[in-house]
Amino acid sequence: MQQQQYKIILCDYINPKSDSKCQFIQNAAVVLRRKSSNKYVVDSVGKRETVLKKMAGKKSKEVIDRRTMIMLPAFLDLHFHWVQDEVSLMPKNVLMTWLNRYTWPYERKFEKAAFARKAAKLFAQKLLAVGTMGGGCYASIHQASVNWAMKYFVGDFFIGNVLMTVNSPSYITQTAQAAKKLVAGMLKKYKGRYVVTPRFAITTDPATMKDVAAQARHYSAFIQTHISENYQEIEYTKHLYQNQKGFSKAYDSYAKIYDHCNILTPKTILAHAIHVDEEELRLLKKRRVSIAHCPTSNAPIEQKGLGSGVMDFSSLDRLKIPWGLASDIGGGPYLSMFDVMRSFLVQNMQKKEATAIKALYRATLANAKILRIDKKTGNLERGKQANFILIKYPSKSRPQKAEQLLKNILLVKESRRKNFMNIVCESYYQGLNLFSSKQ
Ligand SMILES: [Zn+2]
């Protein structure tokens, strides 16, 4: 069916621009323009009456009335493991135990291509249902877990196979040779959409890290891994590397270990970075890496997180280290970025700069910048892809300011709402409605 030239959505409109700026228009009309066959971009936005008057003469248009709803840009999730969806709510006492007992046995199942395919199809629907349309994604060591995710996920996803050559159970360990070959083949196939993903310093040997870092550089691809999530992991890492050939006592920090393996680059995304000292921060700054902050995953065990601690975003801001929010499914319990934003606010209540506007910016445009896709997505500026969600007002009140409205959404319902997995009413990708809730 031939689509109309224009779509006009009548709704309230929220458009994050920076840590402190967010455009909010009540009684708005958002005009989408067809750019090619079925793909729409944002054309203009304004007060409903004005826009409708201006568009009155256009014949090829569809008006979509969502006057009780709020439009927000689609989310970008900077760090998540799509192959851990099933274990996200399993008991998490300590990271290594959770990995050994639940996560790794589950990831093993993705060696079967048919299993991976079915799971990817299902997970693609879940992503749309929470309004996430891009991000940095970890698959398992198996090729099929990347191939099917690349095929089914809707949006700008950068995906890589975790590399595990040492210190992991034999059923989920590759030889160094196999890991390097896998990366070479996948980079050739997917170019910059493939992310070189040493799982973390514990499970990827240094020679392999060096090799794949060089491959990433060759393709100008992203590198993603974890750093300094908890003390036990840090101590184990330092202990392992102190006995490695080529690592003297001078490599006495997690960041220095990665640096020695050429992992720290301007296209590197490190998850967590909770327990990093000033010297490490300065090294991360020097190498221009970005940080994926995962508050729901780091949250206390009673909140279904791993109890790792609170990341100090103020230190990153002080040094101007780019960072964005991430769900870290399945270390994080919830796929919805609304849960991640709420957790960020709750954990940083005492900091006045931890605003709801900042949380929204860090779940959208900031991540688009880190992923270098901000020219086409990340918020609802004119000319960008029409990637957005629609949600209902949380209550009868109609705040005039974006900060208050976002706070009402994220915090006021905290006692009534267990999580935000069902908050999205509709998801649109490039102007096409790909998800509608049944509620
Ligand atoms: Zn992770």
Boltz pocket constraint, residues with backbone or C-beta under 6 A from the ligand:
constraints:
  - pocket:
      binder: B
      contacts: [[A, 79], [A, 80], [A, 81], [A, 226], [A, 271], [A, 328], [A, 329], [A, 331]]
      max_distance: 6.0
